[in-house]
């Protein structure tokens, strides 16, 4: 099975997905939660079910600015806004109690705008630092790869696969934010960093097998060695990923609303990371190698 030979189909598919996500991010933007923008998050539970529109209207009447309401269960809602006083909270509880019965405060978080901006900067730095550290480590780890292969190309292809996974997750959440009002928070950044680690781990498994096989099959072309390595590691990569996916699906179904979108981000990232390690990092490495050092054609006659 010549998987590497079909690399341009994989590239075309990935480019289509990434461009869709980039377009969604450019046009819709990401909805930042209070972790980044500052404000408050209030979760309340009512005795009787209430609609989002009713709670939103009563929150605005209570004088709360920039309010958004999201359901978190049959009788629970999340209320977010720029700022809220104790008097406004009590007024809100009274007005919601008129339609929902007894109101119980489940959670209240308050984040200042300065802390939110600092979290945004630190999150960006964490992603950039992780990428640079991974690039340097892979170059060092693959320094013994046989020539004319290059540890630098191995490292860069791993980083490109990593960026591919991040862009897919970010693009997906730009769409989720537009359609369902999903906001990103520090859990989203945690999910991205986890996806980065998983993507690199999966890519290194394949690339390390290529390094081993380059020493074993010295007479074969780079593309042939890469294809054999891909076939040898595919079953392991897919099986490992499925065990993680099964756990995440369980968390998605039974983990509760507080971590729902965190699990969604992980699930998208794990699936994408498995795909990119098999069908982006390795085929891209082959393409780059052949562009740098064209394969030798067999003699005629």
LOTOR-861585 format. One record per residue (C-alpha): residue number from 1; z, y, x. Coordinates in steps of 0.2 Angstrom, whole numbers, padded with zeros to 4 digits. Layout:
// residues N
   k    c3    c2    c1
 NUM     Z     Y     X
...
***
This chain:
// residues 301
   k    c3    c2    c1
   1  0000  0000  0000
   2 -0006  0016  0008
   3  0007  0029  0002
   4  0004  0041  0016
   5 -0014  0042  0012
   6 -0011  0049 -0005
   7  0000  0063  0002
   8 -0011  0077 -0005
   9 -0007  0071 -0023
  10  0011  0072 -0019
  11  0009  0090 -0012
  12 -0001  0096 -0027
  13  0012  0089 -0039
  14  0026  0097 -0029
  15  0017  0114 -0028
  16  0014  0114 -0047
  17  0033  0111 -0050
  18  0039  0124 -0037
  19  0027  0137 -0043
  20  0033  0134 -0061
  21  0051  0137 -0056
  22  0047  0152 -0045
  23  0037  0160 -0059
  24  0052  0156 -0071
  25  0064  0164 -0058
  26  0053  0179 -0056
  27  0050  0183 -0074
  28  0067  0177 -0082
  29  0079  0178 -0067
  30  0095  0169 -0065
  31  0109  0172 -0077
  32  0124  0175 -0066
  33  0141  0170 -0072
  34  0157  0180 -0070
  35  0160  0172 -0053
  36  0146  0183 -0047
  37  0145  0198 -0058
  38  0164  0200 -0062
  39  0171  0200 -0080
  40  0182  0188 -0090
  41  0180  0171 -0098
  42  0190  0166 -0113
  43  0190  0149 -0121
  44  0197  0148 -0138
  45  0200  0133 -0151
  46  0200  0136 -0169
  47  0207  0126 -0183
  48  0191  0126 -0193
  49  0173  0126 -0186
  50  0166  0144 -0183
  51  0148  0149 -0179
  52  0143  0158 -0163
  53  0136  0173 -0173
  54  0152  0176 -0182
  55  0163  0175 -0166
  56  0151  0187 -0158
  57  0151  0199 -0172
  58  0170  0199 -0172
  59  0171  0201 -0153
  60  0161  0217 -0154
  61  0171  0224 -0168
  62  0186  0221 -0157
  63  0179  0233 -0144
  64  0174  0220 -0131
  65  0159  0226 -0121
  66  0144  0215 -0115
  67  0151  0200 -0125
  68  0142  0183 -0125
  69  0148  0168 -0135
  70  0144  0150 -0131
  71  0149  0134 -0140
  72  0160  0122 -0130
  73  0164  0109 -0144
  74  0165  0108 -0163
  75  0179  0120 -0164
  76  0179  0128 -0147
  77  0169  0143 -0140
  78  0167  0152 -0123
  79  0168  0171 -0124
  80  0162  0181 -0109
  81  0162  0199 -0107
  82  0164  0214 -0094
  83  0182  0218 -0098
  84  0195  0214 -0111
  85  0213  0221 -0114
  86  0228  0212 -0121
  87  0226  0222 -0137
  88  0207  0218 -0139
  89  0212  0199 -0136
  90  0225  0200 -0150
  91  0213  0209 -0162
  92  0199  0196 -0158
  93  0211  0182 -0162
  94  0216  0190 -0178
  95  0198  0192 -0184
  96  0192  0175 -0178
  97  0208  0168 -0187
  98  0201  0175 -0203
  99  0187  0163 -0203
 100  0193  0149 -0192
 101  0211  0147 -0196
 102  0224  0146 -0181
 103  0217  0152 -0165
 104  0223  0144 -0148
 105  0219  0151 -0131
 106  0213  0136 -0120
 107  0208  0146 -0104
 108  0207  0164 -0098
 109  0199  0169 -0081
 110  0197  0187 -0075
 111  0186  0191 -0060
 112  0183  0208 -0052
 113  0166  0214 -0048
 114  0170  0216 -0030
 115  0175  0198 -0028
 116  0160  0193 -0038
 117  0148  0202 -0026
 118  0158  0194 -0011
 119  0156  0177 -0018
 120  0137  0179 -0020
 121  0135  0185 -0002
 122  0146  0170  0004
 123  0136  0158 -0006
 124  0119  0164  0001
 125  0126  0163  0019
 126  0133  0145  0016
 127  0115  0139  0011
 128  0107  0148  0025
 129  0120  0142  0038
 130  0119  0124  0032
 131  0100  0124  0034
 132  0101  0131  0051
 133  0114  0119  0057
 134  0104  0104  0050
 135  0089  0110  0059
 136  0098  0111  0075
 137  0106  0094  0073
 138  0091  0085  0068
 139  0081  0092  0083
 140  0096  0086  0094
 141  0097  0069  0086
 142  0078  0065  0087
 143  0076  0072  0105
 144  0072  0054  0111
 145  0057  0052  0099
 146  0042  0045  0108
 147  0029  0058  0113
 148  0017  0065  0107
 149  0029  0066  0091
 150  0041  0080  0091
 151  0059  0082  0086
 152  0055  0099  0081
 153  0042  0093  0068
 154  0054  0080  0062
 155  0068  0094  0059
 156  0056  0106  0051
 157  0049  0093  0039
 158  0067  0089  0034
 159  0071  0107  0031
 160  0055  0109  0020
 161  0060  0095  0009
 162  0077  0102  0008
 163  0070  0119  0002
 164  0059  0110 -0010
 165  0074  0102 -0018
 166  0083  0119 -0019
 167  0068  0128 -0027
 168  0066  0114 -0040
 169  0085  0115 -0045
 170  0085  0135 -0045
 171  0069  0135 -0055
 172  0075  0123 -0068
 173  0091  0134 -0070
 174  0080  0149 -0072
 175  0072  0140 -0087
 176  0089  0134 -0094
 177  0096  0151 -0093
 178  0081  0158 -0103
 179  0081  0144 -0116
 180  0100  0140 -0118
 181  0108  0154 -0109
 182  0115  0144 -0095
 183  0124  0154 -0082
 184  0126  0149 -0063
 185  0143  0150 -0055
 186  0152  0143 -0040
 187  0150  0126 -0046
 188  0131  0128 -0046
 189  0132  0133 -0028
 190  0143  0118 -0024
 191  0130  0107 -0033
 192  0116  0115 -0022
 193  0126  0112 -0006
 194  0128  0094 -0011
 195  0110  0092 -0015
 196  0106  0099  0002
 197  0117  0086  0010
 198  0110  0072  0000
 199  0092  0077  0003
 200  0095  0078  0022
 201  0103  0061  0022
 202  0089  0052  0013
 203  0076  0060  0023
 204  0084  0055  0040
 205  0085  0037  0034
 206  0066  0037  0033
 207  0062  0048  0048
 208  0074  0037  0059
 209  0064  0022  0054
 210  0049  0031  0060
 211  0057  0034  0076
 212  0061  0016  0078
 213  0044  0010  0073
 214  0035  0022  0085
 215  0043  0012  0099
 216  0039 -0005  0091
 217  0021 -0002  0086
 218  0014  0008  0101
 219 -0004  0003  0097
 220 -0004  0009  0079
 221 -0008  0027  0073
 222  0006  0039  0068
 223  0000  0038  0050
 224  0001  0018  0050
 225  0019  0019  0058
 226  0025  0031  0045
 227  0017  0021  0031
 228  0026  0005  0036
 229  0042  0015  0039
 230  0041  0022  0021
 231  0038  0005  0013
 232  0053 -0002  0023
 233  0065  0011  0017
 234  0059  0015  0000
 235  0068  0001 -0009
 236  0085  0006  0000
 237  0082  0025 -0005
 238  0078  0021 -0023
 239  0092  0009 -0025
 240  0105  0021 -0017
 241  0099  0035 -0028
 242  0100  0025 -0044
 243  0118  0021 -0041
 244  0122  0039 -0040
 245  0111  0043 -0055
 246  0120  0030 -0066
 247  0137  0039 -0061
 248  0130  0056 -0065
 249  0123  0050 -0082
 250  0140  0044 -0086
 251  0148  0060 -0082
 252  0134  0069 -0091
 253  0139  0059 -0107
 254  0158  0059 -0105
 255  0163  0072 -0093
 256  0166  0086 -0105
 257  0158  0103 -0107
 258  0166  0111 -0092
 259  0156  0101 -0079
 260  0141  0098 -0090
 261  0128  0110 -0081
 262  0136  0106 -0064
 263  0131  0087 -0067
 264  0114  0092 -0073
 265  0111  0102 -0057
 266  0117  0087 -0047
 267  0106  0075 -0057
 268  0090  0085 -0055
 269  0094  0088 -0036
 270  0097  0069 -0033
 271  0081  0064 -0041
 272  0071  0078 -0033
 273  0079  0074 -0016
 274  0074  0055 -0017
 275  0056  0060 -0021
 276  0055  0073 -0007
 277  0062  0062  0006
 278  0049  0049  0002
 279  0034  0059 -0003
 280  0036  0076  0005
 281  0045  0075  0021
 282  0036  0060  0028
 283  0018  0064  0022
 284  0021  0082  0028
 285  0026  0075  0045
 286  0010  0064  0046
 287 -0001  0079  0040
 288  0007  0090  0054
 289  0005  0077  0067
 290 -0013  0074  0063
 291 -0017  0092  0063
 292 -0009  0094  0080
 293 -0015  0078  0088
 294 -0030  0071  0078
 295 -0030  0052  0077
 296 -0042  0043  0088
 297 -0057  0035  0080
 298 -0060  0017  0084
 299 -0076  0014  0095
 300 -0092  0010  0087
 301 -0102 -0006  0089
***
